[in-house]
Amino acid sequence: MNKAASNAGYELSPQLSGTSLSNSRSYSREEPSGGKRIVIMASLNFRPTDENRAPPIPRDIKHVSLTSDLEVQYWSQRLQTSRRQLEEAVDRVGHNVKAVADYLDRNR
């Protein structure tokens, strides 16, 4: 048990096991008014992996740039399209994000 929680009169509550907060700890204590006070202390052990990490946001977000793989990956994810379709859209309408998005919407 967390020492600070123990010193404040809280006791560990097992009611969170099996929930999405199963890695968290829940402490509760009886209040003078007769009610129960519950405190949830969440664990932040989540670390994104390379597969689920979004690419960094480009400096210029008003224009679609295809100069680096990371920018292509960003715009492909943002506009929900493939690299080939993205390159085709930029060739047809230019680098303006709105124009590229409109072109992709019309040609899906």
N, C-alpha and C positions, 0 to 999 in steps of 0.2 A: 504494500500500500504506500501511496505517496505520503511522506512524513508530514508535510504541511496540511494535507487533508485530514490525516489522523489527529493532528494537534487541534484542528478546528472542530472536532467532534463528528466528522463524516465517517461513514463506513462504506466499504466496497460493496456495490450492488451487482449481482450476477445477471440482472435482467437484460443486458445488452447482448449476451452471447447468441450467436446465430443470426444477428442482424448485420446490416451493412456497416455498423459501427463496432464490429466484434473486436477490432484492434484497439478500441478506445476503452477507457475506464470510466465508470459511472460511480459517483459517490453520492450518498444521501445522508441526511440527518433529520431528526425530528425538530421541528420549529416550536417555539413557545406557544404559538397559536394552535398547535395540534396538527398542522399540516406537515408535509414532507418537502424538503428542498433537495432537488437533484442537480448535481453539477456533472457535466460530461467533459472529460479531458481527452481530446482527440489526439491520436498519434499521427504525425505527418511523415510517415516513412515512404510515401510515394515518390519515386524518382522516375521521370519519363525516360524511356529508352529511345534510341535513334529511330526506331520504326514508328513510334507514335508522337515524336516531337515535331512540331510544326517548324518549317523553315523560317529563318529570320525575315522580318518585314523589310522590304526594300526601302531605300532612302526616299525615292520618288514614287509615291503611291498613286499618282495621277496618270502615269504612263507605264505601259507594260514593256518591260525590258527583257530581252532574251539573251543578254550577253553572258550570263553565268548560269550554271546548272541550278544553283539555289534560287535564283530569281524565277527561272522557268518552273521549278518545283512549287514555289510560292504561288505564282499566278495560276498554275494548273489546279492546285488545290482550291484556291480562292474562287476561281471561275468554274470549278468542277468539270474540267475537260482534260483531254490528253495533250501531250506535248505537240503532236502533229496538228491537231485542230487549233491549238493556240498559235502555232507558227503560221498556219494558213490564215487565221483571222487577222493577225498583225500584218501579213503581206497584203491582204485585201483592203483593210480599213485604217491601217496605221497603228500607232502605239497608244492612243487615247483609251483609257480603261473603259469609259462608257461606250465608245464606239465598238471596242472589241467585245464587250459583254452583250451589246445589242446584236452584233453579228452572230455570236455564238447562240444566242437565244433563237434567232430566226432560222438557224441552220442545224438544229438538233433533231 
